[in-house]
């Protein structure tokens, strides 16, 4: 018997219009769900304003039905509103599984929904076996990969680490079901001020270049930002760099920072403490640049460059300039 999957999808501002589009992690989760259960068994829940483009994208990447709550009150995540409306969609759709990206919002909503509905819950998953009902997860700072068996006889809420699940799926134009918002919140949002930044979000990035204590000061991160801007990468930092005041905590990758899983991770002047590896160990390819040939990062890296980052990074940037000309 086929399993039905409902995906909570998140949106972001489009680059060239005032519309909202799906973020890359949500696209991946929708396509992954379709690859597991078939597009005809995948539905999507969207919340917010200006959702026409997002709904079209959801259908194009693997959803047969899209529940759309078009309401400005839902433009900002509030757990009480999202949980109430998601619960109604779950009651109507009756899915066997509820998926989301393991973003701050997605992880929180999966936990809340599971608690309210008495579902299994698994967060930060790296994969899922539909037949065996097992979730792939990393433990002990990525030293161990495990398959966790979900309880039989219960439905499940699962959030997936960004960039961990990928699949090619297409459902064409999904059916859009407009849902009228009816939940009320005890809190009101008066204003949202976003930091002005054109940099790629760390958890969404396919490529990340990070600096460690060897960056020496905040100004030197401009070397990484210049290179990152040319290759469409995000810029991260180790805890040592953050603790030294070279970078804000929002850039920290590691056990006490952000957990990322890019296709390519370039570590510049990072020694490779286990706490840092806990945040980026699931990267597909790791490149380490460090003057110290004994740095622990080389034991984890796929490619190692024993050299001064202040020589290597500008040289790499120059090569990119020649290729792009």
C-alpha atoms as one frame of an Amber mdcrd trajectory, in Angstrom:
protein
   0.000   0.000   0.000   1.325   3.430  -0.963   2.303   5.867   1.764   1.083
   9.464   1.698   3.519  12.249   2.553   2.745  15.852   3.486   5.646  18.321
   3.219   5.791  21.582   5.148   7.583  23.868   2.677   9.262  27.202   3.378
   9.552  30.199   1.072  11.904  33.117   0.547  11.870  36.390  -1.387  12.472
  36.025  -5.109  15.584  37.792  -6.402  13.914  39.545  -9.328  10.342  40.160
  -8.129   8.228  40.689  -5.013   6.939  37.100  -5.157   7.837  34.327  -2.761
   9.608  31.218  -4.022  10.499  27.903  -2.404  13.872  27.732  -0.696  16.250
  25.104  -2.024  15.939  22.784   0.985  12.157  22.611   0.670  12.476  21.804
  -3.033  14.843  18.974  -2.158  12.485  17.554   0.466   9.484  17.673  -1.888
  11.414  15.914  -4.663  12.761  13.390  -2.171   9.248  12.649  -0.909   8.071
  12.107  -4.492  10.961   9.727  -5.145   9.950   7.690  -2.094   6.180   7.572
  -2.448   5.435   8.754  -5.975   4.346  12.281  -6.856   0.678  11.322  -6.747
   1.062  10.641  -3.012   2.823  13.907  -2.090   1.081  17.045  -0.864   2.592
  20.321   0.316   1.571  22.908   2.930   2.493  26.539   2.212   1.980  29.508
   4.552   2.380  33.237   3.949   1.719  35.813   1.247   2.305  35.954  -2.530
   2.464  32.181  -2.800   1.484  31.634  -6.461   5.073  31.131  -7.616   5.846
  28.847  -4.667   2.791  26.709  -5.356   3.775  26.348  -9.013   7.300  25.334
  -8.023   5.991  22.757  -5.549   4.019  21.096  -8.321   6.962  21.216 -10.710
   9.337  19.453  -8.310   7.048  16.645  -7.224   3.796  17.571  -5.436   0.362
  16.521  -6.679  -1.535  18.789  -4.270  -0.566  22.071  -2.662  -2.462  23.477
   0.338  -1.954  27.230   0.289  -2.760  29.550   3.175  -2.445  32.982   1.618
  -2.487  35.390   4.534  -0.086  38.163   5.537  -0.463  37.083   9.179   1.459
  33.919   8.243   4.369  35.711   6.606   6.367  35.297   9.834   6.629  31.924
  11.552   4.658  31.685  14.764   4.356  28.204  16.174   0.794  28.567  17.463
  -0.532  29.662  14.078   1.450  27.208  11.970   0.719  24.268  14.255  -3.032
  24.948  14.272  -3.260  25.211  10.493  -0.885  22.329   9.781  -2.932  20.135
  12.123  -6.067  20.922  10.113  -4.336  20.018   6.859  -3.048  16.785   8.396
  -6.575  15.920   9.531  -7.901  16.517   6.023  -5.057  14.878   4.096  -4.399
  12.034   6.593  -0.743  11.492   5.570   1.380   8.638   6.859   4.417  10.913
   7.070   5.031  14.637   7.511   8.338  15.963   6.160  10.144  19.298   6.502
  13.596  20.774   6.112  15.558  20.822   9.372  15.537  24.611   9.519  14.806
  26.394  12.789  11.124  26.612  11.824  10.859  23.158  10.285  12.494  21.374
  13.205  10.313  23.209  15.723   7.100  22.526  13.822   7.819  18.814  13.405
   8.419  18.445  17.140   5.262  20.365  18.042   3.094  18.510  15.535   4.394
  15.122  16.695   3.694  15.988  20.326   0.185  17.215  19.574  -0.786  14.318
  17.296   1.165  11.561  19.088   3.368  10.851  16.069   6.939   9.603  15.986
   9.440  12.408  15.505  12.956  12.393  14.024  14.931  15.576  13.370  18.127
  16.319  11.427  17.700  13.153   9.359  20.070  12.319   6.517  17.740   9.866
   4.805  14.681   7.662   5.235  13.847   4.079   4.280  10.138   3.985   3.491
   9.799   0.201   3.623  11.837  -0.413   6.794  10.658   2.828   8.464  14.200
   3.697   9.492  15.842   7.120   9.624  19.517   7.735   8.840  21.112  10.029
  11.435  24.610  10.996  12.535  25.719  10.735  16.159  28.733  11.569  18.317
  29.944  14.484  16.193  29.508  12.559  12.929  31.667   9.685  14.171  28.757
   7.280  13.813  25.971   6.924  11.247  22.952   5.026  12.514  19.625   3.762
  11.250  16.987   4.595  13.850  13.830   2.462  13.730  10.621   4.422  14.160
   7.892   2.899  16.314   5.522   0.650  14.396   1.866   1.541  14.212   2.435
   5.316  14.466   2.706   8.033  11.878   5.865  10.128  11.808   7.154  13.693
  11.514  10.663  13.929  10.051  12.910  16.908   9.307  15.892  16.520   6.975
  19.262  18.252   7.197  19.595  20.737   4.297  21.517  19.345   1.304  21.329
  15.809   2.705  18.491  14.516   0.509  18.365  15.020  -3.231  16.188  13.509
  -5.909  14.912  14.295  -9.355  11.126  14.251  -9.464   8.470  16.025 -11.486
   4.717  16.179 -11.110   3.950  18.993 -13.540   1.219  21.310 -12.299  -0.033
  20.305  -8.865  -3.585  20.990  -7.741  -3.654  24.111  -5.561  -6.133  24.033
  -2.689  -6.735  27.434  -1.127  -7.196  27.194   2.644  -8.771  29.989   4.645
  -6.800  30.867   7.741  -8.830  30.570  10.913  -6.300  30.299  13.754  -5.556
  33.263  15.971  -2.325  34.097  17.765  -1.755  35.549  21.195   1.285  37.403
  19.888   1.330  40.064  17.181   4.249  40.912  14.905   4.649  44.668  14.564
   7.748  44.781  12.405  10.436  42.516  11.027  13.874  43.967  10.418  16.136
  41.787   8.350  19.899  42.144   8.282  21.033  43.603   5.005  23.123  40.873
   3.488  23.460  39.482  -0.024  25.478  36.505   1.176  24.180  32.984   0.692
  22.593  31.474   3.818  24.916  28.943   5.448  22.409  26.133   5.880  21.160
  26.488   2.298  24.551  26.803   0.606  25.894  24.181  -1.758  29.420  25.531
  -1.243  30.875  26.996   1.959  34.278  28.559   2.597  35.101  28.965   6.297
  37.884  30.688   8.189  39.478  29.847  11.507  41.693  31.576  14.047  44.363
  31.952  11.358  42.241  34.697   9.760  43.819  36.917  12.484  41.134  39.620
  12.355  37.659  40.435  11.017  38.986  42.445   8.076  40.806  39.448   6.621
  37.499  37.631   6.109  37.111  39.907   3.071  39.511  37.539   1.297  37.040
  34.702   1.791  34.027  36.862   0.944  35.612  37.976  -2.311  36.241  34.377
  -3.367  32.835  33.224  -2.120  31.064  35.929  -4.122  32.680  34.660  -7.328
  31.661  31.027  -6.843  28.265  31.555  -5.204  29.386  30.260  -1.825  28.494
  31.129   1.755  31.114  32.233   4.287  31.421  30.470   7.635  33.721  30.552
  10.629  35.060  28.231  13.299  34.278  28.762  16.963  37.861  29.940  17.510
  37.340  32.707  14.961  34.005  33.695  16.498  35.354  33.645  20.053  38.250
  35.839  18.914  35.781  38.407  17.606  36.659  37.899  13.940  33.128  36.836
  12.916  29.592  36.922  14.362  28.017  33.822  15.870  25.602  33.659  12.935
  28.564  32.492  10.819  29.718  29.790  13.232  29.814  26.236  11.942  30.102
  23.480  14.514  28.567  21.749  17.476  27.544  25.049  19.086  26.863  26.766
  15.762  25.173  25.750  12.540  25.156  22.224  11.180  25.727  22.267   7.421
  25.950  19.677   4.691  27.189  21.390   1.511  28.482  19.711  -1.613  31.837
  21.438  -1.045  33.334  22.727   2.221  36.606  24.672   2.112  38.264  25.057
   5.523  40.830  27.860   5.650  43.158  28.046   8.619  40.931  25.730  10.668
  42.736  23.152  12.794  39.813  20.721  12.772  38.599  20.299  16.338  35.951
  17.609  16.740  33.397  20.277  17.665  33.874  21.906  14.260  33.704  18.598
  12.445  30.363  17.940  14.154  28.915  20.832  12.188  30.320  20.046   8.732
  31.322  16.395   8.748  28.519  15.361   6.399  29.825  17.661   3.637  30.161
  15.783   0.355  33.723  17.036  -0.328  36.024  18.693   2.228  39.054  20.747
   1.191  41.492  21.871   3.907  43.994  24.723   3.587  46.436  24.945   6.493
  50.128  25.708   6.985  50.430  23.002   9.633  50.784  19.567   7.972  49.847
  17.947  11.297  46.508  19.792  11.610  43.712  17.302  12.474  41.544  18.688
   9.647  43.705  16.840   7.112  42.593  13.496   8.534  39.008  14.351   7.639
  39.603  16.197   4.365  39.190  14.705   0.908  41.800  17.149  -0.393  44.488
  18.926   1.615  46.644  21.923   0.735  49.596  22.557   3.056  50.120  26.252
   2.404  49.368  29.773   3.568  45.699  30.602   3.031  46.668  34.205   2.231
  48.496  32.893  -0.840  46.201  30.054  -1.854  42.769  31.720  -1.606  43.725
  34.770  -3.731  45.336  32.379  -6.241  42.129  30.331  -6.438  40.163  33.544
  -6.843  42.433  34.611  -9.709  41.863  31.287 -11.467  38.099  31.786 -11.184
  38.496  35.265 -12.722  40.255  33.748 -15.733  37.611  31.048 -16.154  34.744
  33.530 -15.947  36.221  35.947 -18.498
